[in-house]
């Protein structure tokens, strides 16, 4: 590896981790806004999405520059390819944090909106997955990434339970429909955040082991 390539790869990793921290913070604040009805916090998340979008574009351009200038091979090439994919997933997670914040604003003004009992457990599991997958990337830990993929089953289960509970509530009380629909959206957004965290975990396995596990399951 040349010195210039090493410097560019280090810069790429540093900027990707900065984006990851920004996205993780957006998710955390969107969940706080939802649970505490903090409209100011929700609006901050929505306003901050432009910074995440700009950082994603800058990182993509940085990856393409490294590919064009250095033509990396083997592990270095896998690293750049993984960064490209992870950057996209992080941007999508940022979008989902914005969506949760918008639902938080709508729930604040709704007449009747009661959170499903498993929502807190689901938010905790989802944020833990996001944190763990970023830590797995930092440590280049394929085993930790595999655990994240397995943890997605719990989030999916909680999402299904939320849907069943909210559908039952709407059937028994028509006045709860608007509020329940908002929480169905929130549950779905959390489930999608967990899916993107799983995508990142799969990219960490590709980065560390050169194995593509997407659509194939874990060995």
HELIX and SHEET records of a PDB file:
HELIX    1   1 UNK A    3  UNK A   36  1                                  34    
HELIX    2   2 UNK A   39  UNK A   47  1                                   9    
HELIX    3   3 UNK A   49  UNK A   70  1                                  22    
HELIX    4   4 UNK A   74  UNK A  109  1                                  36    
HELIX    5   5 UNK A  119  UNK A  139  1                                  21    
HELIX    6   6 UNK A  142  UNK A  172  1                                  31    
HELIX    7   7 UNK A  174  UNK A  176  5                                   3    
HELIX    8   8 UNK A  177  UNK A  209  1                                  33    
END                                                                             
